[in-house]
Amino acid sequence: MAAFFCPHCKGRTKTRTSRGLSATLRELIYQCDDPECSYSFVVQAEAVRTLSPSGKPDPSINLPLSPIAQVRAQNASADTASAAA
């Protein structure tokens, strides 16, 4: 998980709790480590696009391919077509 810094004092934070909201969305509560600040905030982390397709895909998950993944897929198709010719 990505590190988040306190937006107020710029100090380090820790994840206090987290919960899944869906198969691709998670909500996390962070708290500042600085006892004088102690700011708490909510972060939502969501899978938004595919970089590399899964070897065990879940048919209920449909994330778009990233632009680089689209290029890789096109190149792989072209390579397969060239090899077959």
N, C-alpha and C positions, 0 to 999 in steps of 0.2 A: 504494500500500500504506500502511496505517496506520503511524504512528510509534509505536514502543514505547520506553518509558523503562526503565532498569534498575530492577528491583524492589528492589534493595538500596541503591544510592547515589542513585537517582533521576536519574542522568545520561543523556545521549543514548546511543543504541546504533546499530549498523550491521548490516545484513543481511550475513552472511558467505557463506551458501550457501542454496539453496532447491531443492526437488524436488517435482514433481507426484506425488501418490499416487493421484489419480483425476482425472476430468474436472472435479470440483467441489471437490477437496481438495488443498491445497498445504502442505508443511511447510517452515518457514524457521528457520534458525539465526541468532540475533542475538548480538552481543558488545558489551559496554559499552565506550564510547570512553575511559573513565577508566583509564589504565594502572595505577593503584593498585588498582582494583576488578577489572577484566577479567572480570567475570562473563559466562558464556555460557549461553544458554537456547534452548529450542525453542518455536516458536509454530506452531499449526496454523490455517490460514485456510480456511474452508469457505463456499461459496455455499449458503445455506440456504432462501431464498425469492425469488420473482420480484417485482420492483417494476414492471417494464415488460416485456411480452412481446417476444421477439426477432423481428425481421423475417426472420431466417434460422434458424428453430428446428432443433435437432438432436433427432430423435425419441428418442434414447437418454437425453436429459436430461429429468427430470421433477421440477421443483422446485415446491412449492406456491405459489400466489399469496399475497402479503401481504394483510392486511386492507384496506389502502388500494387495492391493485390490484383486489381483488374489488369494492369500491365503484365504482371507475372503470369496470370492465367492466359492472357492472349499469347504471350511468348511461348508458353508450354504447349498451347494448341498448335501454334505455327511449327514448333519443333517436332511435334507428333506427326503433323501432316507431312512435313519434309522427310521424316524418317520412313514413312509409309510409301512415299513416292519412289 
